[in-house]
Amino acid sequence: LPGLLAPVLGESDGGPRRFVYLDTDVVVQGDLGELFELDLGGRAAAAGRDCLRQVSDIFGSDVLTKLGFESEGGTCAINRGVLVVDLLRWSELKLTSQIEELVGRYRNAETLANDWHARLPDLPWLVLMRVGIAELDSQWNCFGLGQEAVSLNETLQLRKLGFDQGSLLAAGVHWDKAGEMTPFVSSCSAEAKLLHFDGERKPWAEDDESSGAMCPVSSTVLWSQWSWKQRVRVFCTGVYVVVIRCAELWA
């Protein structure tokens, strides 16, 4: 758990006063120095929100009520791809002790499912949400690049960006009988400073250039450097966007 690193890193005199945790399945495209200098507004940590899921989707309402976190159930979940921690503020709030205490209560909760251990990494976020967590800019929170398909909410976001059915078809997506759109198309990759390949498909395991999630990229990138690309016209604006396989951004 990245949060439990805080007391270890901050216990020595002259040691670091802030650290940035990154998941192993992220690609950094921006300057990490921005995160080290980020104003947390007096909070102990900062992370990105995942409003496609609520906290209750992770733990279940019964468990949250048992733990005394029912008020957090309807809030957006946290994307674990990047975490910024102010070690001094973390120590002042005694967050490690609070997390350890919550883990003990969680293990003893009578309403736990058989796969309770899979949710342990999400427990620190409950504590951080209770005391207040700074929210990272969306450019540091581009996630979902390991997903197989696009959810309804994500489809609506793509529509807002001008990707109508024609442009999506031109990019190579298709719809199944249930209306699910595949493959996944990112709505944030073109301007992202950090890409998170959370999901079942990992870029290092992709061996087929014709499949996998698709990422619109900045117009400043070289057209010739991608092994697969498609140029699609975005609705209303008339602008053409280059779409590539997300896995190539990993390489």
Order of alpha helices (4+ residues) and beta strands (2+ residues): alpha-beta-beta-alpha-beta-alpha-alpha-beta-alpha-alpha-alpha-beta-alpha-alpha-beta-beta-beta-beta-beta-beta-alpha
